[in-house]
């Protein structure tokens, strides 16, 4: 089988309080908090700048994107919406974050994408669904119900953004558990961060690459086995992280600029 490659394409930035990057804000008697600050944590602002990537899988028999990231109007929408739910994040979108231009640089465009694999349906992962006009959206069944009718405690499932899923509902395919998508690409259900979180596993020249979604915000979550602050099921999270460590050769957190330190061009494989 031909080895595939993963391209990390950043669609924007969310500046977040430490409480979102590290469970219990990184307070624990075993470590000083300085030891476990996420990469680029800004002590002056109390914020961690977090990239919001989508992932393009190059070389598969179908054109596949993982997640859809931030749309052109997302920062303005977020500025009006997130205070309503007590959120303190700041959302940023720059010209270089345009996903259509980034895909064009890779020789494709949004309407040519065949499959969008949704790691989960939190608001920062769904805002560009509308531009993938011919794609099938594959997600866990539990995640769809959360996106369409979130409970009051379903943080980051903003009801006002459910339309991003409703608008493509006729092209949504729900699954339950693990599934082979095409040769070299699988999804593994991991849960933990959200009820239906799934990791995407890609066979590359570096072995099995796991796009972990928000199971891991940053490399500190992975290094210390310390979850991000938004957690659905802690024991499920622990089991899933251990499973990825045992079965994947490369694990990619979703919201850490350090990824580009390890892979300067954002290309894995």
Residue pairs with C-beta under 8 A, 6 or more apart in sequence:
1 183
1 184
1 203
2 59
2 184
3 59
3 184
3 203
3 204
3 205
3 269
4 57
4 58
4 59
4 60
4 184
4 185
4 202
4 203
4 204
4 269
5 57
5 58
5 59
5 204
5 205
5 267
5 268
5 269
6 55
6 56
6 57
6 58
6 202
6 204
6 209
6 211
6 252
6 267
6 268
6 269
7 55
7 56
7 57
7 58
7 106
7 266
7 267
7 268
8 53
8 55
8 252
8 259
8 260
8 263
8 266
8 267
8 268
9 53
9 54
9 55
9 56
9 69
9 99
9 102
9 103
9 266
10 51
10 52
10 53
10 69
10 96
10 97
10 266
11 52
11 53
11 54
11 68
11 69
11 70
11 93
11 97
11 99
11 128
12 51
12 52
12 69
12 70
12 74
12 75
12 91
12 92
12 93
12 94
12 97
13 49
13 50
13 51
13 52
13 91
13 92
13 93
13 97
14 49
14 50
14 52
14 89
14 90
14 91
14 92
14 124
14 255
15 45
15 47
15 48
15 49
15 50
15 89
15 90
15 92
16 47
16 48
16 50
16 88
16 89
17 25
17 46
17 47
17 48
17 88
17 89
18 25
18 26
18 37
18 38
18 41
18 46
18 48
18 229
19 25
19 229
20 48
20 89
20 217
20 228
20 229
20 230
21 38
21 41
21 48
21 50
21 217
21 218
21 220
21 221
21 228
21 229
21 255
22 36
22 38
22 220
22 221
22 226
22 227
22 228
22 229
23 226
23 227
23 228
23 229
23 231
24 229
25 33
25 229
26 33
26 36
26 37
26 226
27 33
31 224
36 220
36 224
36 226
37 220
38 48
38 217
38 218
38 220
38 256
39 218
39 219
39 220
39 256
39 257
39 258
39 261
40 48
40 49
40 257
40 258
41 47
41 48
42 48
42 49
47 90
48 218
49 257
50 217
50 218
50 255
50 256
50 257
51 255
51 256
51 257
51 259
52 69
52 70
52 124
52 255
53 67
53 69
53 254
54 65
54 66
54 67
54 68
54 69
54 99
54 128
55 65
55 66
55 67
55 200
55 211
55 252
56 64
56 65
56 66
56 103
56 106
56 108
57 64
57 65
57 66
57 185
57 200
57 202
58 106
59 184
60 182
60 183
60 184
60 185
61 182
61 183
62 114
62 115
62 182
63 108
63 112
63 113
63 114
63 115
64 113
64 114
64 115
64 116
64 117
64 181
64 182
64 185
65 113
65 115
65 116
65 117
65 132
65 135
66 116
66 117
66 118
66 119
66 200
66 211
66 213
67 116
67 117
67 118
67 119
67 125
67 126
67 213
68 99
68 116
68 118
68 125
68 126
68 127
68 128
68 129
68 131
68 132
68 164
69 99
69 124
69 125
69 127
69 128
70 91
70 93
70 97
70 124
70 127
70 128
71 127
71 128
71 130
71 131
72 93
72 98
74 91
74 93
74 124
74 127
75 91
75 92
75 93
77 160
77 161
78 89
78 91
78 123
79 91
81 158
81 160
81 161
82 88
82 89
82 91
82 158
85 155
85 158
99 110
99 128
99 131
100 109
100 110
100 131
103 109
103 110
103 113
110 128
110 131
110 132
110 133
111 131
111 132
111 133
111 134
112 134
113 132
113 134
113 135
114 134
114 135
114 136
115 135
115 136
115 138
115 181
115 182
116 129
116 132
116 135
116 136
116 137
116 138
117 138
117 139
117 181
117 185
117 187
117 198
117 200
118 125
118 126
118 137
118 138
118 139
118 143
118 198
119 125
119 197
119 198
119 199
119 200
119 211
119 212
119 213
119 214
119 254
120 139
120 140
120 143
120 193
120 194
120 196
120 197
120 198
120 213
120 214
121 139
121 143
121 144
121 146
121 147
121 157
121 165
121 194
121 196
122 156
122 157
122 194
122 214
122 230
123 156
123 157
123 158
123 161
124 156
125 213
125 214
126 147
126 161
126 164
126 165
127 161
127 164
129 137
129 164
129 165
129 167
129 168
130 164
130 167
130 168
132 168
135 168
135 171
136 171
136 172
136 173
137 165
137 168
137 171
137 172
137 173
138 172
138 173
138 174
138 175
138 179
138 181
138 187
139 172
139 173
139 174
139 175
139 196
139 198
140 174
140 175
140 176
140 189
140 195
140 196
140 197
140 198
141 174
141 175
141 176
141 196
142 195
142 196
143 194
143 195
143 196
143 197
143 198
144 165
144 172
144 174
144 196
146 154
146 157
146 194
146 195
146 196
147 157
147 162
147 165
148 162
148 165
148 166
149 162
150 157
150 158
150 159
150 162
155 230
156 230
165 172
175 187
176 189
177 189
178 186
178 187
178 188
178 189
179 186
179 187
180 186
181 187
184 202
184 203
185 200
185 201
185 202
185 203
186 200
186 201
187 198
187 199
187 200
187 201
188 198
188 199
188 200
188 201
188 210
188 243
189 196
189 197
189 198
190 197
190 198
190 199
190 212
190 213
190 215
190 236
190 240
190 243
190 244
191 197
191 232
191 233
191 236
191 237
191 240
192 215
192 227
192 231
192 232
192 233
192 234
192 236
192 237
192 238
192 240
192 241
193 213
193 214
193 215
193 227
193 228
193 230
193 231
193 232
193 237
194 214
194 232
195 232
195 233
197 213
197 214
197 215
197 232
198 213
199 210
199 211
199 212
199 213
199 215
199 240
199 244
200 210
200 211
200 213
201 208
201 209
201 210
201 211
201 248
202 208
202 209
202 211
202 269
203 209
204 250
204 268
204 269
205 269
206 249
206 250
206 268
206 269
207 248
207 249
207 250
208 247
208 248
208 249
208 250
209 248
209 249
209 250
209 252
209 268
209 269
210 244
210 247
210 248
210 250
210 251
210 252
211 252
211 254
212 244
212 251
212 252
212 253
212 254
213 254
214 228
214 230
214 254
214 255
215 237
215 240
215 241
215 244
216 222
216 228
216 241
216 251
216 253
216 254
217 228
217 253
217 254
217 255
217 256
218 228
218 253
218 255
218 256
218 258
219 253
219 256
219 258
219 259
220 226
221 227
221 228
221 241
221 253
222 241
222 251
222 253
225 238
225 241
225 242
227 234
227 237
231 237
244 251
245 251
250 268
252 259
252 268
253 259
259 266
260 266
